[in-house]
Amino acid sequence: MASVRQEAAEKLSVKEKVGYSLGDAAANFVFQTMLVFQLNFYTDVFGIAARVAGRVFLVARVADAFFDPIMGAIADRTKTRWGKFRPWVLWTALPFGIMGCVTFTTPNVSTAGKVIYAYVTYMLMMAVYSANNTPYSALSGVMTGDDGERTSLSSYRFVAAMAAGFIVQGFALPMVHYFGGDDSAKGYQATMAVFGLLCVIFFVIAFLTTKERIQPDPTKHSTVRQDLAALAKNGPWIALFAVTLVLFVTLSMRGGVALYFFKYYLNKESWFPYFGPIGQVANILGIFLSKPLAMRFGKRNVFIAGLLGTAVFQSCFMLVPASAPELALVFQFLQAFVYGPTIPLLWAMMADVADYGEWTTGIRATGIIFSGIVFGLKAGLGFGGSIAGEVLDRYGYVPNVAQTQSALHGIKMTISILPGLGFLACAVLLLFYVIDRKMTIRMMDELKERRRGYAH
């Protein structure tokens, strides 16, 4: 009977999965806008050079990445009647929405003042993102210990995230034009105010509908130094950290230059609102395949196969002639569909890595394990944004004018060959991730037995 009750407790209702997923939808109203529009906003609206914008990304994101392990340690040691991680989703909801709007606000100051404003607001936005997203991500690791339920939860999460991305990429620019007319600065500020309000509402719903079930062994205690030392010895965590770092360098670089590709190379800026949503729809279709494929072939193997296919289709953007912009939409759908099944797997695998740490050491440090991966995510976004800005500047990009052939070549390289190589590198790095399907089942069964021993 105890076993039956334990199995039932591992199952999550649809309501809880949907509620949790709205937290990532909330974050993506800001995250997707930053990923897709921030570089173009800084160069073409805000009024700073591409190289300077790239340095803002690099300094702010990498510096803030060091805050993530601190946030993870704080979350692991938070004790409230709501749990360790849920409260942070609530506490950071309003600051997240406000900073999303402030970061896309253009002050009436000198160029030097704008650079300072960009650094300050972007770093504050990243700090709030850490305080929110690190505990939110770790929450998925303590809602259930069931392998299938975790993958299902991550699938719900990223369907919601892709839906938010669909809204951002499909409607952000029309909203900017609607609210601002010829004043894009005003339009961006109003658009982000709307997205910020949605953030607050969705984060509150995520807090109210979720529950933390997995509790650490009350007899086991560790210091932050011991937690960090355990990370250094956790082979699967090291592999996943490297994958995350390279993956988000790739995604940031690709996402940051997509609008330039349509605006200057294809001369079809009006098509761009269709480009992102086509990818989001394809991502969602792929996400639906994630759980059945992972249960059959294992998370790692599905992840590797998806990355290899993504590398191929992403590289194909180099072949798109300016006279055939429809091919860009075709390749966007194909690469996004192949990439889709991998999206929930990264986060489900993080929960497996937390299990691995508990399984091998007896100490569960979910927050700091997730924070280390978010560190890689932030650093990757910083380096990717910086690389995109540096490449554009090096090839001679000048805002709001017809581009030289050199600049156009740089734009094409940054949306095709360079990210293609990045996806390929991630597939290679995953070969060093040793948690396969067999080990996952063994860990899950043994940890369930341990937890029964200290559940009461």
C-alpha positions in Angstrom: 0.0 0.0 0.0 2.8 2.4 0.8 4.3 1.7 -2.6 1.0 2.5 -4.3 0.6 5.7 -2.3 4.2 6.7 -3.3 3.5 6.0 -7.0 0.3 8.1 -6.9 2.1 11.0 -5.2 4.6 11.1 -8.0 1.9 11.8 -10.6 1.0 15.4 -11.5 -2.4 16.6 -12.5 -2.9 18.4 -15.7 -3.9 21.5 -13.7 -0.5 21.5 -11.9 1.4 20.9 -15.2 -0.4 23.8 -16.9 0.1 26.0 -13.9 3.8 25.3 -13.7 4.1 25.8 -17.5 2.7 29.3 -17.2 5.8 30.3 -15.3 8.0 29.8 -18.3 5.4 31.4 -20.6 5.8 34.5 -18.3 9.6 34.4 -18.5 9.5 34.1 -22.2 7.5 37.2 -22.8 10.7 39.0 -21.8 13.3 36.3 -22.6 12.2 35.9 -26.2 12.0 39.6 -26.8 15.6 39.9 -25.5 16.8 37.0 -27.6 15.2 38.1 -30.8 14.9 41.9 -30.6 17.4 43.3 -28.1 20.4 43.6 -30.4 18.3 45.3 -33.1 16.6 47.5 -30.5 20.0 48.7 -29.2 21.4 49.4 -32.6 18.4 50.7 -34.6 16.2 52.2 -31.9 18.1 52.9 -28.8 21.1 54.2 -30.8 24.3 52.5 -29.8 26.8 50.7 -32.0 26.6 46.9 -32.6 30.0 46.3 -31.0 29.0 48.3 -27.9 25.7 46.4 -27.6 27.6 43.2 -27.9 29.8 44.2 -25.0 26.7 45.1 -22.9 25.5 41.6 -23.5 28.8 40.0 -22.6 29.6 42.0 -19.5 26.0 42.0 -18.1 25.2 38.4 -18.8 28.5 36.9 -17.8 28.8 39.0 -14.6 25.2 38.1 -13.6 25.9 34.4 -14.3 28.1 34.4 -11.2 25.0 35.4 -9.2 23.2 32.2 -10.2 25.2 29.8 -7.9 24.6 32.2 -5.1 20.9 32.2 -5.9 20.9 28.5 -6.0 22.5 28.2 -2.6 20.0 30.7 -1.2 17.0 28.8 -2.6 18.3 25.5 -1.3 18.4 27.0 2.2 15.1 28.9 2.0 12.5 27.5 4.4 8.9 28.6 4.2 5.5 26.9 4.5 5.3 27.0 0.7 8.7 25.2 0.2 12.1 26.3 -0.9 11.6 27.3 -4.6 7.9 28.3 -5.0 8.2 31.5 -2.9 10.8 33.0 -5.2 8.4 32.7 -8.2 6.0 34.9 -6.3 8.4 37.3 -4.7 10.1 38.1 -8.1 6.9 38.4 -10.2 6.4 42.1 -10.0 10.2 43.1 -10.3 10.4 40.8 -13.3 7.5 42.6 -15.1 8.8 46.1 -14.3 12.4 45.4 -15.4 11.2 43.9 -18.6 9.6 47.3 -19.5 12.5 49.4 -18.1 15.1 47.5 -20.1 13.3 48.4 -23.4 12.9 52.1 -22.5 14.9 54.7 -24.3 16.0 57.6 -22.1 16.5 61.1 -23.5 20.2 61.3 -22.7 23.5 61.4 -24.5 25.0 58.4 -26.2 27.3 57.9 -23.2 24.3 58.1 -20.9 22.5 55.5 -23.0 25.4 53.1 -22.7 25.4 53.5 -18.9 21.6 53.1 -18.8 21.9 49.9 -21.0 24.5 48.4 -18.7 22.6 49.2 -15.5 19.1 48.1 -16.6 20.4 45.0 -18.4 22.3 43.9 -15.4 19.3 44.5 -13.1 17.1 42.6 -15.5 19.5 39.6 -15.5 19.7 39.7 -11.7 15.9 39.5 -11.4 15.8 36.8 -14.0 18.3 34.8 -11.9 16.3 35.3 -8.7 13.2 34.0 -10.5 14.3 31.5 -13.0 16.8 29.5 -10.9 14.3 28.6 -8.3 11.5 28.1 -10.9 13.7 25.7 -12.9 14.7 23.8 -9.7 11.0 23.5 -8.7 10.6 21.0 -11.5 13.1 18.7 -9.8 11.1 18.5 -6.6 7.6 18.4 -7.9 8.0 14.7 -8.8 10.6 12.0 -8.9 9.0 10.0 -11.7 11.0 10.0 -14.9 8.1 10.1 -17.3 6.3 12.7 -15.3 9.4 15.0 -15.4 9.6 14.7 -19.1 5.9 15.4 -19.4 6.2 18.4 -17.1 9.0 19.8 -19.1 6.9 19.2 -22.3 4.0 21.2 -20.9 6.5 23.9 -19.8 8.0 24.3 -23.2 4.7 24.2 -25.1 3.7 27.2 -23.0 7.1 28.8 -23.5 6.9 28.3 -27.3 3.3 29.7 -27.2 4.7 32.8 -25.5 7.5 32.9 -28.1 4.9 32.7 -30.8 3.1 35.7 -29.4 6.4 37.7 -29.0 7.9 36.9 -32.4 4.5 37.2 -34.2 3.1 40.3 -32.5 5.9 42.3 -30.9 6.8 44.3 -34.0 3.1 44.9 -35.0 2.5 46.0 -31.4 5.5 48.3 -31.5 4.1 49.9 -34.7 0.6 50.1 -33.2 1.6 51.7 -29.9 4.4 53.9 -31.3 3.7 54.6 -34.9 6.8 56.2 -36.2 8.2 56.4 -32.7 9.7 52.9 -32.2 11.1 53.8 -28.8 7.6 54.6 -27.5 6.2 51.5 -29.1 8.8 49.2 -27.5 8.2 50.6 -24.1 4.4 50.2 -24.4 4.7 46.7 -25.8 6.9 45.6 -23.0 4.5 47.1 -20.4 1.9 44.7 -21.8 4.2 41.7 -21.7 5.3 42.7 -18.2 1.7 42.7 -16.9 1.2 39.2 -18.4 4.5 38.1 -16.7 3.2 39.1 -13.2 -0.2 37.4 -13.7 1.3 34.1 -15.0 4.0 33.9 -12.3 1.3 34.3 -9.6 -0.7 31.4 -11.2 2.4 29.2 -11.3 3.0 29.8 -7.6 -0.6 29.1 -6.6 -1.0 25.8 -8.6 2.3 23.9 -7.8 3.5 21.9 -4.9 7.0 20.7 -3.7 6.9 17.0 -2.9 10.5 15.7 -2.9 12.2 16.6 0.4 15.9 16.2 1.1 17.1 13.8 3.8 16.6 15.8 7.0 19.7 14.1 8.5 22.0 15.3 5.7 23.4 18.8 5.8 26.0 20.5 3.6 27.8 23.8 3.3 27.8 25.8 0.1 31.5 24.9 -0.3 30.6 21.2 -0.1 27.8 21.7 -2.6 30.1 23.4 -5.1 32.8 20.7 -4.5 30.2 18.0 -5.3 29.4 19.8 -8.6 33.0 19.6 -9.6 32.9 15.8 -9.2 29.5 15.3 -10.8 30.5 14.2 -14.4 27.0 14.4 -15.9 26.6 17.9 -14.5 29.9 19.0 -16.1 28.8 17.6 -19.5 25.4 19.2 -19.2 27.0 22.5 -18.2 29.2 22.5 -21.3 26.2 21.6 -23.5 24.2 24.5 -22.0 27.0 27.0 -22.5 27.6 26.2 -26.1 23.9 25.8 -26.9 22.9 29.2 -25.6 25.9 30.8 -27.3 24.4 29.3 -30.5 20.8 30.3 -29.8 21.7 33.8 -28.8 23.9 34.4 -31.9 21.3 33.0 -34.2 18.4 34.7 -32.6 20.1 38.1 -32.4 20.8 38.3 -36.2 17.6 36.9 -37.6 15.9 40.2 -38.0 18.9 41.6 -39.8 18.8 38.7 -42.2 15.2 39.6 -43.2 15.6 43.3 -43.1 18.9 43.7 -45.0 19.6 40.5 -46.9 16.2 39.3 -47.9 14.7 42.8 -48.0 11.6 41.3 -46.4 11.3 42.8 -43.0 7.5 42.5 -43.3 8.0 38.7 -43.4 9.8 38.6 -40.1 6.6 38.4 -37.9 5.9 35.1 -39.7 9.5 33.7 -39.3 9.4 33.2 -35.5 5.9 31.9 -35.2 6.6 29.3 -37.9 9.5 28.1 -35.8 7.4 28.1 -32.6 4.7 26.0 -34.2 7.3 23.5 -35.5 8.9 23.5 -32.0 5.6 22.7 -30.4 5.0 19.8 -32.8 8.4 18.5 -32.0 7.9 18.9 -28.3 4.9 16.5 -28.5 7.3 13.8 -29.6 9.7 14.4 -26.8 8.3 12.2 -24.1 7.5 9.1 -26.3 10.9 9.3 -28.0 12.7 9.8 -24.7 10.9 6.9 -23.1 11.8 4.6 -26.0 15.4 5.7 -26.8 16.5 7.7 -23.8 16.9 11.4 -23.3 20.5 11.6 -24.3 20.1 9.8 -27.6 17.1 11.8 -28.6 18.9 15.0 -27.7 22.0 14.1 -29.8 19.9 13.1 -32.8 17.9 16.3 -32.6 21.0 18.5 -32.4 22.6 16.8 -35.5 19.5 17.4 -37.5 19.2 21.0 -36.3 22.9 21.6 -37.3 22.2 20.4 -40.9 19.0 22.5 -41.4 20.5 25.6 -39.7 23.5 25.5 -42.0 21.1 25.4 -45.0 20.3 29.1 -44.4 23.6 29.8 -46.2 22.0 28.5 -49.4 19.0 30.8 -49.3 19.2 33.3 -52.2 17.8 36.8 -51.6 15.4 36.1 -54.5 13.8 33.1 -52.7 12.9 34.3 -49.1 10.3 31.5 -48.8 13.2 29.0 -48.5 14.1 30.7 -45.2 10.7 29.9 -43.9 11.0 26.3 -45.1 14.3 25.8 -43.4 13.0 27.5 -40.3 10.2 25.0 -40.0 12.5 22.0 -40.6 15.2 23.0 -38.1 12.6 24.0 -35.5 10.7 20.7 -35.8 13.9 18.6 -35.5 15.0 20.8 -32.6 11.6 20.6 -30.8 12.0 17.2 -29.1 15.3 18.4 -27.5 13.8 21.4 -25.8 12.2 19.7 -22.7 15.1 17.3 -22.4 17.7 19.7 -21.2 15.6 20.6 -18.2 14.4 17.1 -17.5 18.0 16.0 -17.6 19.0 18.6 -15.1 16.5 17.0 -12.6 18.2 13.6 -13.4 21.5 15.2 -12.6 20.1 16.4 -9.2 19.0 12.8 -8.6 22.5 11.6 -9.6 24.1 13.9 -7.0 21.7 12.6 -4.3 22.2 9.0 -5.4 26.0 9.2 -5.3 26.5 11.5 -2.2 23.2 11.3 -0.2 22.9 15.1 -0.4 20.4 16.8 -2.6 21.3 20.3 -3.7 18.7 20.9 -6.4 18.9 24.6 -6.4 22.7 24.8 -6.8 22.7 22.2 -9.5 20.1 24.0 -11.5 21.8 27.4 -10.8 25.0 26.1 -12.2 23.3 25.2 -15.5 21.5 28.6 -15.5 25.0 30.1 -15.1 26.0 28.3 -18.3 22.8 29.6 -20.0 23.5 33.2 -19.0 27.1 33.1 -19.9 26.2 31.5 -23.3 23.7 34.3 -24.0 26.3 36.8 -23.1 29.0 35.3 -25.4 26.5 34.6 -28.2 25.2 38.2 -28.2 28.7 39.5 -28.1 29.8 37.3 -31.0 26.8 38.4 -33.1 27.6 42.1 -32.4 31.3 41.6 -33.1 30.7 39.7 -36.3 28.3 42.4 -37.6 30.7 45.2 -36.7 33.7 43.4 -38.2 32.0 42.8 -41.5 31.0 46.5 -41.7 27.4 46.7 -40.5 25.9 50.2 -40.4 22.4 50.6 -39.0 19.4 51.6 -41.2 21.3 51.8 -44.5 21.8 49.4 -47.5 24.5 47.0 -46.4 27.7 46.2 -48.2 28.3 42.7 -49.6 30.8 42.1 -46.8 28.1 43.0 -44.2 25.5 40.8 -45.8 28.0 37.9 -45.8 28.6 38.4 -42.1 24.8 38.3 -41.5 24.4 35.1 -43.5 27.3 33.4 -41.7 25.9 34.3 -38.3 22.5 32.8 -39.0 23.8 29.6 -40.8 27.3 28.2 -40.6 28.3 29.5 -37.2 25.2 28.2 -35.3 25.3 25.0 -37.4 28.8 24.4 -35.9 27.5 25.2 -32.5 24.7 22.7 -32.6 27.2 20.1 -33.8 29.5 20.8 -30.9 26.6 20.3 -28.5 25.9 16.8 -29.9 29.6 15.9 -29.4 29.6 17.1 -25.8 26.5 15.0 -25.0 28.6 11.9 -25.7 30.2 12.6 -22.3 26.8 12.6 -20.4 26.7 9.1 -18.9 23.1 9.0 -17.5 21.3 6.7 -19.9 17.8 5.2 -19.7 19.0 2.2 -17.7 20.8 4.3 -15.1 17.8 6.7 -14.8 15.5 3.8 -13.9 18.0 2.4 -11.4 18.4 5.8 -9.7 14.7 6.4 -9.6 13.9 3.1 -7.9 16.7 3.3 -5.3 15.9 6.9 -4.4 12.3 6.1 -3.9 13.3 3.4 -1.4 15.5 5.9 0.5 12.9 8.5 0.6 10.3 6.1 2.1 12.7 5.7 4.9 12.7 9.3 6.0 9.3 10.4 4.7 7.8 10.3 8.2 
